[in-house]
């Protein structure tokens, strides 16, 4: 499900992997390295910048990647100027093909690279040992979900791994993995179970390995406790080590270790979260924006205090109580980013009338903490600013404003850590706003927000198309200042005034067709660039672009044809053919650089064709029999004719102007080649001056001769022969 995509959105070729079940193209994603790929390296380094090689092959097994959605994005160009609106983009355009195949195991109980690893599903049930208020005995205000293996006892040998899986359905405070009834086999074995390593590896969403896991611990020493685990599928692997080893000089005969696996999920009641379920938790409701694109919405607490139309809510009435939390308290806000909205951006904003004592932590799928978070903000100098998907705007002691770009779909948890201070909460007022937006900061009001569907048609992604003066993923980078924009506009428009020189010379020589071409070409180019820089568009941009390129092509070819001395009948025929060819070139990929070579080739061919017509007209004989023609060819003074031809060519042109024309033409070619996004305005202005000056010098290089009788060398030879005959007769 890949497509060619060129929206301007990312600062670099950024890489992140979200999952492996569905392939889509959206957001600011993947460009894979040209080195050998290791799936483990790819997963461990979530944000990287890689060039795309010509050929690439990558294989990821279900041991290396989670079973979710994997997004790929390919970007042609790096830097803020890639999003800038500009007339001509001469950067290389790349096409690519991709073949992606996904192979899965037929049953969920058999996994692994070759589907030969048995997965034991743990059966879970809410514990029945609870107090009257629904809390588990021994735990304050908490409920427990207990998960066990379907078989009471599991046994495996030294180095053998067993894998279990369970699914966490709700926000959970902790996940505790432990073993009970640890025994050695055979029963009369020589060994000490305390010296055995019973390693546990846990991983979210994918099979754990000894070299790739999220959590690990020796269950023979202590249970493995996972604080605030994510909601979803978890995999647990148990590996027994050192079953057979020397104990007191004797080799133990332990062949297997048996145990009962037990997993406890501690859950808080509705509306509570955090340690001992002492913090407040709010599930925010989705409020769709009016007259907006799909998925744009605000998030508000149910029944919260909404301020006017800004859709903010007061924060102080929702904060957790200090008396329970101690030195600092946590307040959690949960919100749902729907499927298909992964191409959007999550906007979080806090505003207060005093200095705020809040820290913000965000996490997808689980509760955040000081050690578990996806993004965080403590102050202006301490945040997730190193992440390319976290953008901080205009934050101060009284204001926090940041975006999470291309937010992952699913349940997000925004936690506020309120640091206790000597002041009272009621001393100030803080408002909070959480929204899902298509483009950050509305493209800073320097561009338009574009939206498109990925190739699967299931995800809507957005990007900013900036104006001519700004760039960046949010159009916040000023590439050209206002004064610089004025000077660029003047240079691009006024440089076309040089067209007056070839137009004046053509009018002076009464070459009216060339005069019209040069005049209209200069005017249309000026109007085109005036429209491109945003000054004024007399016609639509497409029409002006076609007129500019077509008449420019015509002006170049007309210069070549003007250098011939053929009759107007032939010139009209050549001009008609050239007009058709150049119109086709201008309507199909007019901005490609190869058009310059094609136009020069057409002009040179027209010049050569004109000379051939002139030669055939001048030296042909209408009444020439075969024998007489052969007789003349035998007596043809080839050396003298060649010398006369060279003299004619030398006398036909003013070679100083010819040299100046070629120098100007070389300057035009160099300026065309030096054009880039940053220097386009200056080099294209030089192009205007150089190409029109070149045409002017070539027009001036032609020597205008008066044709008296149009005598041909054949007639001269005939007269000389006649004089010789008369002399002999006399």
Phi and psi in degrees as a GROMACS rama.xvg file:
@    title "Ramachandran Plot"
@    xaxis  label "Phi"
@    yaxis  label "Psi"
@TYPE xy
-106.526  152.235  UNK-2
-142.116  163.197  UNK-3
-77.5717  127.194  UNK-4
-135.443  131.667  UNK-5
-132.525  33.1728  UNK-6
-74.162  143.604  UNK-7
-84.5207  110.5  UNK-8
-141.953  -30.1736  UNK-9
-115.469  154.804  UNK-10
-76.5795  -24.003  UNK-11
-155.469  176.72  UNK-12
-78.3662  93.2552  UNK-13
-96.5829  149.514  UNK-14
-125.566  126.421  UNK-15
-150.565  151.105  UNK-16
-116.997  129.93  UNK-17
-106.776  -34.4781  UNK-18
-178.408  -170.57  UNK-19
-130.564  10.885  UNK-20
-89.4738  -41.4308  UNK-21
-127.806  135.487  UNK-22
-99.8152  130.641  UNK-23
-140.709  170.546  UNK-24
-122.983  110.448  UNK-25
-163.005  156.762  UNK-26
69.0868  -153.76  UNK-27
-110.696  86.871  UNK-28
-122.947  -138.639  UNK-29
-81.3084  134.584  UNK-30
-131.062  118.298  UNK-31
-93.848  154.3  UNK-32
-70.8146  155.715  UNK-33
-88.388  4.71737  UNK-34
-92.6695  177.291  UNK-35
-65.3884  139.257  UNK-36
-97.2775  137.73  UNK-37
-123.328  121.702  UNK-38
-59.1696  -31.9974  UNK-39
-65.9496  -43.7993  UNK-40
-62.46  -39.4284  UNK-41
-61.9344  -40.0447  UNK-42
-75.4996  -35.3213  UNK-43
-72.9288  -28.3637  UNK-44
-107.661  95.5827  UNK-45
-80.5318  -27.1277  UNK-46
-127.004  104.816  UNK-47
-139.602  163.63  UNK-48
-120.564  116.458  UNK-49
-128.704  141.095  UNK-50
-76.3255  149.162  UNK-51
-89.2975  122.658  UNK-52
-75.6606  170.421  UNK-53
-66.2788  -42.6153  UNK-54
-127.483  139.731  UNK-55
-146.742  135.778  UNK-56
-134.317  129.804  UNK-57
-137.566  136.712  UNK-58
-127.082  126.297  UNK-59
-123.982  129.15  UNK-60
-94.3975  169.792  UNK-61
-72.8683  -3.23634  UNK-62
-83.6299  -14.2043  UNK-63
-110.002  -15.3755  UNK-64
-144.474  146.913  UNK-65
-77.5411  160.041  UNK-66
-92.5963  77.7196  UNK-67
-141.189  -141.11  UNK-68
-104.309  129.322  UNK-69
-111.358  122.14  UNK-70
-104.564  135.898  UNK-71
-118.314  136.523  UNK-72
-136.092  134.242  UNK-73
-117.062  134.26  UNK-74
-125.88  133.134  UNK-75
-103.878  100.141  UNK-76
114.523  144.666  UNK-77
-130.915  138.958  UNK-78
115.084  167.342  UNK-79
-66.8223  -25.818  UNK-80
-71.3671  -13.9133  UNK-81
-68.2892  -20.1205  UNK-82
-97.7929  -2.70957  UNK-83
-76.4475  139.143  UNK-84
-76.6229  124.514  UNK-85
-145.818  159.242  UNK-86
-67.8354  -56.4733  UNK-87
-118.973  128.831  UNK-88
-111.953  105.491  UNK-89
-100.825  9.72368  UNK-90
-65.0131  156.517  UNK-91
-64.3493  139.244  UNK-92
-103.163  129.838  UNK-93
-112.489  142.48  UNK-94
-115.695  151.245  UNK-95
-146.909  156.429  UNK-96
-124.677  147.494  UNK-97
-138.459  141.38  UNK-98
-126.26  109.019  UNK-99
-117.502  124.265  UNK-100
-122.279  140.044  UNK-101
-118.883  120.802  UNK-102
-112.636  130.857  UNK-103
-128.751  161.704  UNK-104
-78.1357  147.764  UNK-105
-71.7057  -28.9686  UNK-106
-124.692  148.838  UNK-107
-73.0758  -16.4212  UNK-108
-88.3498  -4.1821  UNK-109
-122.436  114.36  UNK-110
-129.216  -165.319  UNK-111
99.63  170.859  UNK-112
-60.6626  -35.1981  UNK-113
-113.236  18.2605  UNK-114
55.1372  36.3922  UNK-115
-117.091  12.4336  UNK-116
-106.74  119.346  UNK-117
-75.614  133.803  UNK-118
-110.426  120.711  UNK-119
-91.8818  122.049  UNK-120
-83.5819  126.806  UNK-121
-81.8988  136.441  UNK-122
-94.8395  131.143  UNK-123
-117.848  147.748  UNK-124
-153.85  147.005  UNK-125
-69.8682  135.33  UNK-126
-66.441  138.079  UNK-127
-88.5845  -9.98798  UNK-128
-85.2741  81.5529  UNK-129
-130.382  157.495  UNK-130
-81.8264  -179.4  UNK-131
-64.0547  -28.3844  UNK-132
-88.4797  11.4548  UNK-133
87.5253  3.31071  UNK-134
-92.2363  151.535  UNK-135
-72.3468  139.628  UNK-136
-62.6602  128.794  UNK-137
94.6555  -8.36016  UNK-138
-124.607  136.635  UNK-139
-82.0082  115.547  UNK-140
57.7284  35.9924  UNK-141
-130.392  155.379  UNK-142
-119.443  155.792  UNK-143
-122.594  139.724  UNK-144
-112.649  121.78  UNK-145
-105.699  128.525  UNK-146
-120.483  134.428  UNK-147
-137.011  162.399  UNK-148
-70.2201  148.041  UNK-149
-62.7947  -32.7873  UNK-150
-93.5779  138.694  UNK-151
-62.7456  -34.7847  UNK-152
-130.613  139.756  UNK-153
-116.916  136.667  UNK-154
-130.755  138.168  UNK-155
-157.114  158.796  UNK-156
-86.9369  -175.382  UNK-157
-64.6707  127.282  UNK-158
79.0476  -1.37673  UNK-159
-88.53  138.155  UNK-160
-112.97  135.958  UNK-161
-116.402  141.672  UNK-162
-121.1  135.574  UNK-163
-125.024  159.402  UNK-164
-141.495  149.371  UNK-165
-149.691  160.792  UNK-166
-118.75  125.038  UNK-167
-90.8403  122.903  UNK-168
-97.8817  -22.2723  UNK-169
-129.717  165.909  UNK-170
-61.0418  124.709  UNK-171
-121.479  141.327  UNK-172
-75.4729  -43.4402  UNK-173
-154.147  157.605  UNK-174
-127.661  118.548  UNK-175
-114.139  123.76  UNK-176
-111.544  126.44  UNK-177
-146.26  166.415  UNK-178
-121.325  146.997  UNK-179
-124.645  155.025  UNK-180
54.7579  53.0351  UNK-181
-72.0841  123.77  UNK-182
-136.829  155.674  UNK-183
-105.436  149.419  UNK-184
-124.6  137.537  UNK-185
-70.8031  167.454  UNK-186
-61.9314  -31.3836  UNK-187
-94.7414  26.2376  UNK-188
-71.7144  153.355  UNK-189
-94.6815  110.089  UNK-190
172.566  168.08  UNK-191
-124.057  119.566  UNK-192
-65.7031  -22.3868  UNK-193
-70.1012  -19.3503  UNK-194
-93.0543  3.86801  UNK-195
-93.3676  137.962  UNK-196
-92.4424  118.406  UNK-197
-112.93  84.2428  UNK-198
-77.3768  136.34  UNK-199
-117.176  130.532  UNK-200
-122.46  127.755  UNK-201
-121.089  143.095  UNK-202
-149.235  142.384  UNK-203
-90.5254  122.823  UNK-204
80.9116  -5.33407  UNK-205
-154.089  163.264  UNK-206
-69.7894  132.763  UNK-207
-83.3032  148.012  UNK-208
-125.703  166.564  UNK-209
-64.5367  -26.0194  UNK-210
-100.365  -6.39001  UNK-211
-147.157  105.248  UNK-212
-159.493  168.237  UNK-213
-95.5957  -38.1059  UNK-214
-139.741  152.768  UNK-215
-152.933  157.809  UNK-216
-178.03  163.422  UNK-217
-95.0082  107.506  UNK-218
-69.0066  -17.4693  UNK-219
-75.2583  -14.9565  UNK-220
-100.884  -44.9642  UNK-221
-162.104  156.118  UNK-222
-64.5964  155.501  UNK-223
-94.8242  118.893  UNK-224
-109.798  124.69  UNK-225
-110.827  115.46  UNK-226
-83.2622  133.606  UNK-227
49.4557  62.069  UNK-228
-69.0239  155.196  UNK-229
-75.9092  151.927  UNK-230
-74.8987  133.261  UNK-231
137.655  -161.124  UNK-232
-85.3337  129.789  UNK-233
-117.734  143.841  UNK-234
-119.636  136  UNK-235
-126.636  128.486  UNK-236
-118.624  138.828  UNK-237
-115.808  127.478  UNK-238
-127.002  121.975  UNK-239
-94.2641  134.173  UNK-240
-132.972  153.427  UNK-241
61.5888  41.2882  UNK-242
-72.5625  -40.598  UNK-243
-110.131  110.491  UNK-244
-156.595  166.873  UNK-245
-73.027  131.709  UNK-246
-127.036  108.406  UNK-247
64.0765  34.5139  UNK-248
88.2031  -7.22232  UNK-249
-112.695  142.565  UNK-250
-82.2841  123.203  UNK-251
-69.118  151.281  UNK-252
-106.952  27.2662  UNK-253
-70.8528  125.929  UNK-254
-107.886  -28.7708  UNK-255
-145.494  158.568  UNK-256
-124.131  136.42  UNK-257
-121.335  148.994  UNK-258
-161.784  168.888  UNK-259
-115.486  123.27  UNK-260
-88.9923  134.126  UNK-261
-135.394  132.376  UNK-262
-125.471  128.431  UNK-263
-114.501  130.089  UNK-264
-109.852  121.689  UNK-265
-99.2148  120.906  UNK-266
-117.126  148.692  UNK-267
-96.1688  156.497  UNK-268
-68.3234  167.918  UNK-269
-59.5423  130.156  UNK-270
89.6775  -0.228909  UNK-271
-124.966  154.637  UNK-272
-163.435  176.279  UNK-273
85.2186  -177.549  UNK-274
-58.8094  130.352  UNK-275
58.2936  18.4119  UNK-276
55.0587  37.7961  UNK-277
-95.7399  -5.12335  UNK-278
-103.332  156.471  UNK-279
-82.9134  143.177  UNK-280
-132.887  129.645  UNK-281
-123.488  130.413  UNK-282
-90.8279  110.566  UNK-283
-76.2433  142.543  UNK-284
-92.4041  146.964  UNK-285
-88.634  126.914  UNK-286
-119.652  111.747  UNK-287
-70.8348  142.969  UNK-288
-76.2889  143.863  UNK-289
-79.983  142.656  UNK-290
55.3245  44.824  UNK-291
-129.433  173.691  UNK-292
-73.1784  163.331  UNK-293
-58.2465  147.199  UNK-294
75.9523  -6.79067  UNK-295
-72.6372  125.174  UNK-296
-159.165  163.571  UNK-297
-107.573  158.712  UNK-298
-121.605  124.275  UNK-299
-131.342  146.868  UNK-300
-67.2138  147.995  UNK-301
-64.1169  115.965  UNK-302
76.3784  14.4595  UNK-303
-71.017  168.805  UNK-304
-83.2687  108.038  UNK-305
-94.8599  127.366  UNK-306
-90.4951  112.942  UNK-307
43.6489  -131.175  UNK-308
-101.975  1.68171  UNK-309
-73.7774  -16.13  UNK-310
57.3089  40.1482  UNK-311
-98.0001  168.281  UNK-312
-138.255  148.159  UNK-313
-66.5262  139.052  UNK-314
-94.7097  -37.5313  UNK-315
-59.3642  -39.8854  UNK-316
-66.914  -14.3845  UNK-317
-99.9619  -9.43619  UNK-318
-68.5872  151.015  UNK-319
-69.7515  158.479  UNK-320
-76.9767  135.943  UNK-321
-64.2911  -35.5438  UNK-322
-63.4988  -23.5126  UNK-323
-90.7803  -39.8963  UNK-324
-80.5189  -22.2139  UNK-325
88.4785  -131.539  UNK-326
-63.7691  -39.2014  UNK-327
-142.78  154.748  UNK-328
-122.951  157.46  UNK-329
-116.883  139.463  UNK-330
-128.58  130.682  UNK-331
-112.285  137.108  UNK-332
-123.295  123.354  UNK-333
-106.525  138.65  UNK-334
-144.487  155.067  UNK-335
-111.794  120.268  UNK-336
-94.0978  112.605  UNK-337
-68.9297  162.196  UNK-338
-63.4426  132.233  UNK-339
100.307  -9.53454  UNK-340
-100.668  15.8766  UNK-341
-66.4567  -15.2607  UNK-342
-88.002  11.3426  UNK-343
-101.64  -176.757  UNK-344
-132.045  133.685  UNK-345
-91.2228  123.307  UNK-346
-109.389  120.963  UNK-347
-119  131.084  UNK-348
-144.039  134.207  UNK-349
-124.759  137.34  UNK-350
-136.293  135.826  UNK-351
-140.633  159.246  UNK-352
-93.7632  11.6486  UNK-353
-149.741  175.38  UNK-354
-66.2869  128.697  UNK-355
-88.4515  145.95  UNK-356
-115.709  49.2919  UNK-357
-116.377  142.5  UNK-358
-116.674  140.804  UNK-359
-116.432  131.798  UNK-360
-130.424  135.101  UNK-361
-126.903  140.587  UNK-362
-150.996  142.946  UNK-363
-95.8539  128.085  UNK-364
86.9231  -12.3774  UNK-365
-156.485  167.442  UNK-366
-71.9799  136.546  UNK-367
-81.7735  161.097  UNK-368
-150.33  -173.66  UNK-369
-68.5081  -19.0192  UNK-370
-115.262  -13.9173  UNK-371
-124.081  107.447  UNK-372
-158.912  157.513  UNK-373
-95.5138  -40.493  UNK-374
-141.814  151.557  UNK-375
-149.949  159.496  UNK-376
-141.44  121.662  UNK-377
-106.263  -51.443  UNK-378
-156.603  -171.114  UNK-379
-64.8605  -24.6037  UNK-380
-102.564  -8.36797  UNK-381
-130.496  103.596  UNK-382
-163.248  -174.76  UNK-383
-85.493  36.0043  UNK-384
-63.4676  -19.9363  UNK-385
-73.0437  -17.3934  UNK-386
-82.3482  135.848  UNK-387
-74.5196  -9.9402  UNK-388
-101.071  9.3442  UNK-389
-124.979  118.502  UNK-390
-124.276  123.643  UNK-391
-102.621  132.672  UNK-392
-123.296  128.651  UNK-393
42.1599  45.8157  UNK-394
-89.0027  147.644  UNK-395
-147.166  -170.152  UNK-396
-67.8135  -24.5772  UNK-397
-105.285  -1.905  UNK-398
-146.973  137.659  UNK-399
-127.622  128.532  UNK-400
-146.452  112.248  UNK-401
-146.841  160.534  UNK-402
-119.738  143.365  UNK-403
-105.197  110.187  UNK-404
-79.3384  143  UNK-405
46.8875  60.2798  UNK-406
-63.4343  140.736  UNK-407
-71.1281  137.496  UNK-408
-73.4219  152.715  UNK-409
122.982  -166.401  UNK-410
-83.4353  123.429  UNK-411
-107.745  142.96  UNK-412
-118.4  115.486  UNK-413
-103.414  117.168  UNK-414
-112.111  133.533  UNK-415
-105.561  122.003  UNK-416
-98.995  109.776  UNK-417
-95.4684  112.042  UNK-418
-78.0362  130.79  UNK-419
-69.5253  139.069  UNK-420
-137.567  175.092  UNK-421
-70.5464  -23.702  UNK-422
-76.8083  162.891  UNK-423
-92.4935  152.358  UNK-424
-60.1128  -35.7628  UNK-425
-73.9604  -4.94664  UNK-426
-67.8799  -26.1713  UNK-427
-135.405  173.179  UNK-428
-129.409  129.271  UNK-429
-123.932  134.51  UNK-430
-114.06  150.758  UNK-431
-129.425  142.962  UNK-432
-135.581  128.57  UNK-433
-128.188  124.452  UNK-434
-144.304  155.974  UNK-435
-107.615  116.838  UNK-436
-121.64  156.561  UNK-437
-80.1189  -45.3721  UNK-438
-127.849  137.581  UNK-439
-61.8075  132.963  UNK-440
55.1349  26.7037  UNK-441
54.7652  39.4008  UNK-442
58.1321  28.9458  UNK-443
57.4  19.9051  UNK-444
59.0697  26.4028  UNK-445
-123.806  22.8954  UNK-446
-174.996  -175.728  UNK-447
-118.291  144.938  UNK-448
-89.5063  120.676  UNK-449
-106.107  145.569  UNK-450
-129.81  147.111  UNK-451
-153.652  160.677  UNK-452
-94.6745  147.087  UNK-453
-73.9387  177.748  UNK-454
-66.0752  -24.3698  UNK-455
-78.2654  -16.7738  UNK-456
76.1246  11.2766  UNK-457
-107.277  -15.5793  UNK-458
-125.151  131.727  UNK-459
-101.569  118.377  UNK-460
-113.483  155.082  UNK-461
-129.78  157.385  UNK-462
-158.042  158.429  UNK-463
-95.939  131.253  UNK-464
-105.414  103.122  UNK-465
-79.3104  165.027  UNK-466
-79.3413  -170.88  UNK-467
-75.9753  -14.3752  UNK-468
-104.658  -6.80747  UNK-469
-132.321  162.585  UNK-470
-154.081  -171.457  UNK-471
96.2564  165.228  UNK-472
-65.0763  -23.3989  UNK-473
-118.713  14.3032  UNK-474
59.4734  27.4595  UNK-475
-91.7146  -8.81741  UNK-476
-94.4867  121.038  UNK-477
-81.7228  109.875  UNK-478
-85.2253  -37.3789  UNK-479
-129.118  127.829  UNK-480
-72.8138  168.055  UNK-481
-62.6096  -44.0071  UNK-482
-65.9083  -41.062  UNK-483
-62.6315  -36.5849  UNK-484
-63.8059  -37.1341  UNK-485
-64.7959  -45.494  UNK-486
-65.3804  -38.6602  UNK-487
-63.8458  -40.6941  UNK-488
-64.0937  -43.9546  UNK-489
-62.0873  -43.2058  UNK-490
-63.6534  -45.3345  UNK-491
-70.2574  -33.7076  UNK-492
-84.3181  -48.4601  UNK-493
-70.8901  -25.1535  UNK-494
-64.577  -18.6581  UNK-495
-74.6056  -9.5219  UNK-496
-64.937  -18.6573  UNK-497
-62.9613  -19.5058  UNK-498
-63.0437  -14.5325  UNK-499
-67.2003  -27.6525  UNK-500
-68.9058  -53.3345  UNK-501
-65.3487  -32.0573  UNK-502
-66.1182  -42.5047  UNK-503
-63.0796  -44.1237  UNK-504
-64.9693  -41.1795  UNK-505
-63.3792  -39.1225  UNK-506
-66.7843  -38.4985  UNK-507
-63.9612  -36.0051  UNK-508
-88.4837  8.44232  UNK-509
60.1453  29.9397  UNK-510
-91.8913  80.7252  UNK-511
-67.9214  -34.4965  UNK-512
-62.8931  -46.0089  UNK-513
-65.2507  -36.9232  UNK-514
-61.845  -43.3934  UNK-515
-63.3145  -43.1643  UNK-516
-63.3693  -48.3978  UNK-517
-65.1674  -41.0365  UNK-518
-65.7305  -50.7461  UNK-519
-68.4432  -32.626  UNK-520
-63.2746  -46.2469  UNK-521
-63.6193  -41.4873  UNK-522
-66.2208  -46.1251  UNK-523
-65.8069  -36.1513  UNK-524
-65.7402  -41.3178  UNK-525
-63.1378  -42.9651  UNK-526
-65.5007  -38.0723  UNK-527
-62.6375  -48.7685  UNK-528
-70.2042  -30.2459  UNK-529
-62.7418  -38.5188  UNK-530
-71.405  -39.3583  UNK-531
-66.4661  -38.7011  UNK-532
-82.459  -0.0575339  UNK-533
87.2168  17.5932  UNK-534
-80.1538  -57.4689  UNK-535
-164.361  137.283  UNK-536
-117.485  106.5  UNK-537
-74.4704  -30.0921  UNK-538
-132.58  -179.894  UNK-539
-66.7215  155.6  UNK-540
-60.9493  -40.4057  UNK-541
-64.1088  -40.7176  UNK-542
-65.8446  -43.1855  UNK-543
-65.6561  -38.7481  UNK-544
-64.5364  -42.5737  UNK-545
-62.3811  -45.4433  UNK-546
-62.2417  -41.622  UNK-547
-62.8214  -51.0582  UNK-548
-71.0961  -39.8729  UNK-549
-63.1922  -48.8449  UNK-550
-69.258  -29.7164  UNK-551
-65.2372  -43.4542  UNK-552
-62.2509  -42.3248  UNK-553
-63.9298  -38.4915  UNK-554
-63.5994  -40.6419  UNK-555
-64.9599  -47.1609  UNK-556
-68.8701  -36.4501  UNK-557
-62.2271  -32.1444  UNK-558
-63.1775  -43.0252  UNK-559
-64.2281  -44.6993  UNK-560
-67.8208  -31.1585  UNK-561
-63.5519  -28.6117  UNK-562
-72.2563  -10.9842  UNK-563
-87.9218  165.365  UNK-564
-118.782  30.205  UNK-565
-77.3438  166.966  UNK-566
-66.8642  158.433  UNK-567
-62.7146  -26.9629  UNK-568
-61.3799  -45.4598  UNK-569
-70.4999  -37.366  UNK-570
-62.1139  -41.187  UNK-571
-62.7983  -39.5599  UNK-572
-64.515  -43.4807  UNK-573
-66.7585  -42.1127  UNK-574
-60.4148  -38.4905  UNK-575
-65.0455  -45.19  UNK-576
-64.338  -41.3251  UNK-577
-66.0284  -38.3192  UNK-578
-60.9589  -39.4336  UNK-579
-66.8932  -46.7185  UNK-580
-63.7525  -47.6373  UNK-581
-67.6841  -31.3768  UNK-582
-64.7381  -40.0284  UNK-583
-64.5298  -39.435  UNK-584
-66.5831  -38.429  UNK-585
-73.3111  -27.5898  UNK-586
-86.2557  -19.4821  UNK-587
-120.517  107.33  UNK-588
54.3914  59.9862  UNK-589
-66.979  -28.045  UNK-590
-87.9494  -0.363993  UNK-591
-70.9369  143.403  UNK-592
-67.4989  -26.6605  UNK-593
-65.1827  -17.1422  UNK-594
-64.1881  -30.9719  UNK-595
-61.3716  -44.8735  UNK-596
-65.8163  -40.1987  UNK-597
-64.5343  -41.6002  UNK-598
-66.3531  -43.1853  UNK-599
-61.7138  -39.501  UNK-600
-65.4389  -41.3378  UNK-601
-64.6578  -41.7719  UNK-602
-63.6495  -43.9295  UNK-603
-63.3002  -38.2688  UNK-604
-66.5526  -38.5411  UNK-605
-63.966  -39.9227  UNK-606
-64.3656  -45.2014  UNK-607
-63.8952  -40.4921  UNK-608
-64.5897  -39.5195  UNK-609
-63.2373  -41.6147  UNK-610
-64.9783  -38.3635  UNK-611
-65.9988  -40.5807  UNK-612
-63.7632  -42.6969  UNK-613
-62.3617  -42.6785  UNK-614
-65.5384  -45.209  UNK-615
-66.8884  -33.7241  UNK-616
-71.237  -37.6361  UNK-617
-76.5034  -34.2884  UNK-618
-109.283  3.49596  UNK-619
-83.4821  160.252  UNK-620
-126.883  122.367  UNK-621
-70.2816  -28.8484  UNK-622
-117.184  76.0641  UNK-623
-126.43  108.478  UNK-624
-74.606  165.329  UNK-625
-63.7648  -43.7549  UNK-626
-66.1741  -41.8861  UNK-627
-65.8411  -39.0282  UNK-628
-64.9791  -41.6726  UNK-629
-64.5898  -37.9305  UNK-630
-63.9469  -38.0391  UNK-631
-71.8151  -36.1908  UNK-632
-65.4812  -34.6688  UNK-633
-66.5041  -34.3737  UNK-634
-94.8349  10.2984  UNK-635
-68.5789  122.851  UNK-636
-79.3326  80.0219  UNK-637
-59.1155  -44.1313  UNK-638
-65.8103  -43.6755  UNK-639
-66.1817  -36.9903  UNK-640
-66.4625  -40.5939  UNK-641
-65.7983  -38.5567  UNK-642
-66.9505  -40.3644  UNK-643
-63.2756  -36.9623  UNK-644
-64.6453  -43.3334  UNK-645
-63.3776  -42.7851  UNK-646
-62.6756  -39.025  UNK-647
-62.9075  -44.4794  UNK-648
-64.3115  -41.2172  UNK-649
-64.6766  -36.0034  UNK-650
-82.0569  -16.2059  UNK-651
-78.6573  -25.6147  UNK-652
-119.834  150.015  UNK-653
-92.32  106.287  UNK-654
-72.9531  -18.9802  UNK-655
-65.6317  -42.3103  UNK-656
-68.4929  -34.8667  UNK-657
-61.3935  -45.0947  UNK-658
-62.599  -43.5793  UNK-659
-62.3064  -37.2727  UNK-660
-63.7106  -42.0267  UNK-661
-69.5089  -35.4091  UNK-662
-63.4456  -45.6988  UNK-663
-62.9957  -37.4529  UNK-664
-65.8652  -38.5989  UNK-665
-65.2634  -39.6447  UNK-666
-62.2753  -38.3768  UNK-667
-64.3046  -42.4241  UNK-668
-64.9157  -40.5521  UNK-669
-65.7989  -44.8768  UNK-670
-63.618  -37.2622  UNK-671
-61.8543  -41.1142  UNK-672
-71.4939  -28.2886  UNK-673
-85.3182  -4.74493  UNK-674
-65.3641  135.102  UNK-675
-143.03  178.36  UNK-676
-62.6395  -35.188  UNK-677
-81.7234  -35.6655  UNK-678
-110.476  17.5799  UNK-679
-59.0489  -43.5618  UNK-680
-63.4074  -40.2267  UNK-681
-77.6926  -42.091  UNK-682
-75.2158  -30.9955  UNK-683
-73.5364  -30.5013  UNK-684
-65.7645  -40.997  UNK-685
-62.3926  -36.4888  UNK-686
-60.3771  -44.5891  UNK-687
-58.243  -49.5384  UNK-688
-63.398  -44.7084  UNK-689
-68.7535  -42.434  UNK-690
-73.0429  -37.0588  UNK-691
-73.347  -35.2787  UNK-692
-65.1352  -39.2116  UNK-693
-60.169  -45.1046  UNK-694
-62.1066  -40.5484  UNK-695
-62.55  -45.3376  UNK-696
-65.3605  -39.0879  UNK-697
-67.5199  -36.9876  UNK-698
-63.8436  -41.536  UNK-699
-70.1157  -20.299  UNK-700
-75.4559  -16.4543  UNK-701
-80.9466  127.675  UNK-702
-86.7944  124.263  UNK-703
-86.8452  117.388  UNK-704
-111.801  147.975  UNK-705
-91.4553  123.128  UNK-706
-83.1391  107.67  UNK-707
-106.346  95.371  UNK-708
85.1919  -16.5457  UNK-709
52.2444  51.115  UNK-710
-74.2551  141.747  UNK-711
-105.015  156.361  UNK-712
-57.2609  -28.4476  UNK-713
-66.2048  -42.1213  UNK-714
-63.7282  -39.7225  UNK-715
-63.5072  -42.5284  UNK-716
-62.9314  -37.7664  UNK-717
-64.3095  -40.6743  UNK-718
-67.2723  -39.8346  UNK-719
-64.0558  -38.2145  UNK-720
-65.6566  -38.6738  UNK-721
-66.2677  -39.126  UNK-722
-65.4068  -39.3874  UNK-723
-63.1152  -37.6182  UNK-724
-67.269  -41.9099  UNK-725
-63.9683  -38.0821  UNK-726
-64.8576  -41.8785  UNK-727
-65.8874  -38.0001  UNK-728
-67.675  -36.0129  UNK-729
